Amino acid sequence: MKKEYAQHEMDYIKIYQDKGYTSNFHFKNNKLINSETKNGYFPQDILIVAEHRYEGMSDPSDMSILFIIETSKGEKGTFLMAYGPNASLEISEFFNKIPKMNVSDEENINLNDSLP
C-alpha cells in the first residue's frame, strides 16, 4: 500500500533527516558537493535510494524533485532539484548520467510499510 507522509519538500527532508540523511548537497563544476565536508561526487559515485516529485500548489509549472542520496564515501543526504520549465539542463544531465543500477526506491518512505 502506498502511504503519503508529507505534502511539501521540507516535510520529506525532515523525515529523511530523522532517518540519517542529514547531508546537504549542491551542484558545482559538474559535481555534486557535500556542503559540509566539501567532498565532490561524479554520477557513478551517487546512489539514489528514493525520490519524490512535486508540483507547486499555486503554480503547477513550479515542479521539483527531491533525491535521497547515498554516496560512495557513505555520506547520506538530500538534493532538491527543479524540473520541468525551471530545470537546470546541466543538473538534469548530471542526474541522467547516474547509472541505472545506482537508482532504487529502497528507502522510499511512501513504499515502506514498516514505518509508522
C-alpha positions as CSV (number, residue, x, y, z in Angstrom):
1,M,0.0,0.0,0.0
2,K,1.3,3.4,-0.9
3,K,1.5,5.9,2.0
4,E,1.6,9.6,1.8
5,Y,3.6,11.1,4.7
6,A,4.2,14.6,3.5
7,Q,2.8,17.2,1.1
8,H,5.8,19.5,0.9
9,E,9.5,19.0,0.1
10,M,10.5,20.3,3.6
11,D,8.3,17.7,5.2
12,Y,10.1,14.9,3.4
13,I,13.5,16.4,4.1
14,K,12.8,16.4,7.8
15,I,11.6,12.8,7.8
16,Y,14.7,11.7,5.9
17,Q,17.0,13.7,8.2
18,D,15.4,11.8,11.1
19,K,16.4,8.6,9.3
20,G,20.1,9.7,9.0
21,Y,20.0,11.5,5.6
22,T,21.5,14.7,7.1
23,S,24.0,15.9,4.4
24,N,23.0,18.7,2.1
25,F,24.4,18.6,-1.5
26,H,24.8,21.3,-4.1
27,F,25.9,21.2,-7.7
28,K,29.1,22.9,-8.9
29,N,31.6,22.3,-11.7
30,N,29.8,19.1,-12.9
31,K,29.9,17.5,-9.4
32,L,27.6,17.0,-6.5
33,I,29.3,18.6,-3.5
34,N,28.6,17.8,0.2
35,S,28.0,21.3,1.6
36,E,29.7,20.4,4.9
37,T,32.6,18.0,4.0
38,K,33.2,19.6,0.6
39,N,33.6,16.1,-0.9
40,G,32.7,16.1,-4.6
41,Y,31.0,13.3,-6.5
42,F,30.5,12.2,-10.1
43,P,27.4,10.4,-11.3
44,Q,28.9,7.0,-10.8
45,D,29.6,7.8,-7.1
46,I,25.9,8.5,-6.3
47,L,23.2,6.1,-5.2
48,I,19.7,7.4,-5.4
49,V,17.7,5.4,-2.8
50,A,14.4,7.4,-3.1
51,E,12.9,10.3,-5.0
52,H,9.8,12.4,-4.6
53,R,8.3,14.7,-7.3
54,Y,6.2,17.8,-6.5
55,E,4.1,20.3,-8.3
56,G,3.5,23.8,-6.8
57,M,0.2,24.2,-5.1
58,S,-0.4,27.7,-6.6
59,D,1.6,27.2,-9.8
60,P,1.6,23.6,-11.3
61,S,4.6,24.6,-13.5
62,D,6.7,25.1,-10.3
63,M,8.0,21.5,-10.2
64,S,10.7,19.9,-8.2
65,I,12.2,16.5,-7.4
66,L,13.8,15.6,-4.1
67,F,16.6,13.0,-4.4
68,I,17.5,10.9,-1.3
69,I,21.2,10.1,-1.8
70,E,24.0,7.9,-0.6
71,T,27.5,8.4,-1.8
72,S,30.4,6.1,-2.5
73,K,32.0,7.5,0.7
74,G,29.0,6.7,2.8
75,E,27.5,10.2,3.1
76,K,23.7,10.3,3.2
77,G,21.6,13.3,2.4
78,T,19.2,15.1,0.1
79,F,19.3,17.2,-3.1
80,L,16.3,19.2,-4.2
81,M,16.2,20.0,-8.0
82,A,13.8,22.0,-10.1
83,Y,12.5,20.1,-13.1
84,G,10.2,21.0,-16.0
85,P,10.4,24.5,-17.4
86,N,12.6,25.8,-14.5
87,A,15.1,22.9,-14.6
88,S,18.8,23.4,-15.0
89,L,19.9,21.5,-18.0
90,E,23.4,20.9,-16.5
91,I,22.0,19.4,-13.3
92,S,19.4,17.3,-15.2
93,E,22.2,15.9,-17.4
94,F,24.3,15.0,-14.3
95,F,21.4,13.1,-12.8
96,N,20.6,11.4,-16.1
97,K,24.2,10.1,-16.1
98,I,23.8,8.2,-12.8
99,P,23.9,4.5,-13.7
100,K,20.5,2.9,-13.7
101,M,21.9,0.2,-11.3
102,N,22.5,3.0,-8.8
103,V,18.8,4.0,-8.7
104,S,16.3,2.3,-6.4
105,D,13.3,3.1,-4.2
106,E,14.6,1.0,-1.2
107,E,14.4,3.9,1.2
108,N,11.2,5.5,-0.1
109,I,9.0,6.2,3.0
110,N,5.8,6.0,0.9
111,L,6.6,2.4,-0.1
112,N,8.0,1.1,3.2
113,D,5.1,-0.4,5.2
114,S,7.4,-1.0,8.3
115,L,7.5,2.8,9.0
116,P,4.9,4.3,11.4
